[in-house]
């Protein structure tokens, strides 16, 4: 692999399409950068897989992205960020910069020194305890309420946002007694930025809402800037790969990326 340069692309991967919310945020904030996205649709969702399996998938995908000369790899998946991030950093040390979706979110919240924060996520993310562990490592006295919200991701993928169904489901979840008295809420799933306006409407101005898009984008810009790897001119067109292709999946990507995408089938397995 040649040495990374500012003109090299940013690689982003996820188990499916949720990571497209992160990709979209990066493209909008850093329009001069080229991104190469890989959705491992052959193995989604990662939340149902073992840690060893997730590490294997993540290593193979990262190898593919490095073959595309990526200067940075963004692990835009909560499960992979938890199970594989440190393995990737160690295995590919010196070959690319790595950013995950957990650390920037935790650091942004911990800086504010809240009394009580809530976390909503998939069952797998809540059961992993990764957000609680990292938050408490930075703020030991923080009260944390974690709530599994398994209906939200499939609801969003089916296009049920900003309507009566999404309002009803969100009201049921967000009214849970465990979230009473929170100062901030972490949206610990890359699908959830799409329903952030509805969540903000529910809480009004009483609760600060955090999702991974803005904080991860800031982390990407900061890391690239520290290594003098920010591109100064528009690069090649973005590319979007999936490990298993279906037309219905391609049509769903518009909801997450806010524009039509052409997916390239890349069966790396």
N, C-alpha and C positions, 0 to 999 in steps of 0.2 A: 504494500500500500504506500502511495506517495504521501509526503508530508501534507497535512491539512493547510489550506489557505483560506483567506476571507471569501473567496469565490466558491468554496466547497459548499455543498448543500447541508441542511439540517435534517437528520433522520428522526422520524417520530413513529412509534409503534404502539399498538393496542391489540386487545383480543378481538376487537370488532370495529364498531363505528363511534363509540363514545369518545374516543380520543380525537375525533375530528373537531370537537369543540375547542380543544387545546390547539390543534393545528390551525384552525380558523383565527383564533386569537393571536397566534404568533405571526401569521401572514398579515393580519391587519395592522399590528404594531410594528412589524419589521418587513415592510413591503419589498425591500431590496433583496431579501433572502429567498433562496429556493428551498422548498421542502420536499422530502421524499417520505411518503406515508406508507406504512405497512399494517394492514388489518388482518390478524390471524383468524379469519372467519372459519377456517377448517376446524379450529379447536375451541371456539367460543362456547360458553363463557369460561374464563380462567378461574372464576370463583369456585367452580365445582371440581377443579383439578388439584392434584397433590402439589406440594411445594417443589418436589423434584421435577415433576412434569413442567411446571411453569418455568423453572430455571432452564430446562432443556430447550423449551420453545424460545425463551428470551435470548439465549446464547445463539441459537441458529438464526433468528431474525436479526440480531445485532451484527452477526457475521455478514449477512446479506447486505445490510445497510452500510457496513464498512466497505464492502466490495463496490458500492456506489460512491465511494470516496467521501462519505459524510464526515463533517468535522465535529459534529455533536449528535448524540442520540438522546432523545427525550422519551422516557418510559412513561407513556401517557395512559397508564393502567394502574389502578390501585393494587390489584393482586400481584402484578409483576413488580411494582415498586417495592412491595413488602417482601416478596419471596426471592427476588432475583437481583435487585439493584446492586447490592454490595458484591455479589458474585460477578456481575458484569464489569464493575469498576476494577476489580482485581484481575479478572481474566484478560481484559482488553486495555490494561493500564498503558498509557502513553499513545494509544492509537486514536482516541477520540475523547471528547468531554461528554459526561453523562449528567442528566438532570432527571429527577423523578417528580411525581405529582404530590407526594406526601410531604417531604421536607419543607418546600416553600410555603405550603399552606399552614403547617404547624408553626413555623417560625413567625409568619405574619400574625397569627393569633396570639402566640405567646408574648410577643412584644407589647401587647396592649394590657397585660396583667388583669384579665377579667376575673371575676369571682366564680362564675359558673358558665360553662359552654356546653352546647349540645352538638351532637354529631349524628347526621343521618347518612346511611350508606346501605349497601347490600348486606345480606346475612354474612357472607364470607368475610367482608371487610370488618364488620362489627366483631365477629367471632375471633378474628386475628388479633384484635386489641392493639394494632400498630399505632393508631392515632393516640389512644390513651397513654401508651408507654412513652411515646415521643413528647407529648404535651407535658406529662408529669416529669420527664427528665429535665425540662426547661422551667417548669413551674410546679413544684411538688405539692403545693397547697391548693391547686386548682380543682374545683368540683366539676366532674364531667358526667354528662348523661348521653349514652350512646343508644341509638334506636335503629333497629333494622327496618328498612322500608322496602321490602322485596317487590312490591307491586309497581314501584315508580319506574324502574328501567324498562320493563316490557310495555308499560303504559306509554312512555315517551316514544319508544320505537314504533309503536302502532299509530303514532300521531295524535294521541289524546293529550293535548296541551292547550291551556287557556280555554277550557270548555267546562261544561257541567260535571263531566266525569272526573277530570283532573282536579277540579275544585273540591269535589266530594272526597276523593281519595286523600288529597293533601290535608283537608280539614280534619279527617279522621286521624291521620298520623301526627300532625302538628299539635293536635289537642291532647296528645298523650301526657299523662300526669308527670312523667319523668322530665319533660321539657319545661315544666313550669319554673319560672324565675331565671331562665337563662339570659345572659348578656349578649351572647354571640352564638351563631349556628354555623357549623362547618358542613358544606355540601360535599361529602366525601365520595363522590362518584362523578365521573366525567360526563354522564348524561344530564346531571341535575342543573347545570347552568341554563338549560332550555326552559326550566320551570322556575328559575330564580325570581322573575317578576311576580309570580303568583305567591311565592313564599314571602317575599317582601310585603305584598299586600296583606297577607295574613297577620304578620307581626307588626305592621306599621313601622314606626320609628323606634320601637322599644328594643329591638334586637338587631345587632349588626350581622349581616350575612356575608359569608366568605365562600368563594368557589375557587377551583384550581386554575381557571383560565388566566386571569390577570396576574396572579402571583407567580405562576410558572413562566409566563411570558417575561416578566421582570427578571426572574432568575436566569432565563436563557440570555437575555440581553446583557445582564451583568457579567455572566461567565464568559460570554464571547468577547465582550469589551475588555475584560481583564487579560485576555490572551491575544488581544489585537486581531480578532478573527471576525469582527463585524464587517459584512459586505458593504461597500460604498456605492455599488451600481447594481441595477436590476440584473438578475441572473436568469438561468434557463427556466422554462415552464415547470410548474410543480408536477409531481407524478404521484399517483395513488395506486398502490398494489394491494391485492387481497389473495389469500391462500386458497380460497374457494369462492367461486363467482356464481351469483344468481342475479337475474334482471331485477327482481323485487328488492334485493339488497341494495343494488345500485340506486334505485329510486328513493330508498329511505335515506341515503346519504345527504340529500338536499336539506333535510330537516336539521341535520347536525352541522353542515358546513355552510349553509345559507346560499348555496348556488349549485348548479348542476355539475356533477363530476363524471369523468370517464375513468372507470376502474380497469386496471390491468391485472389479468389473472397470472399469478406467479406461484406455481405449486412447488415451493422449495422443499417440501417434505418428500 
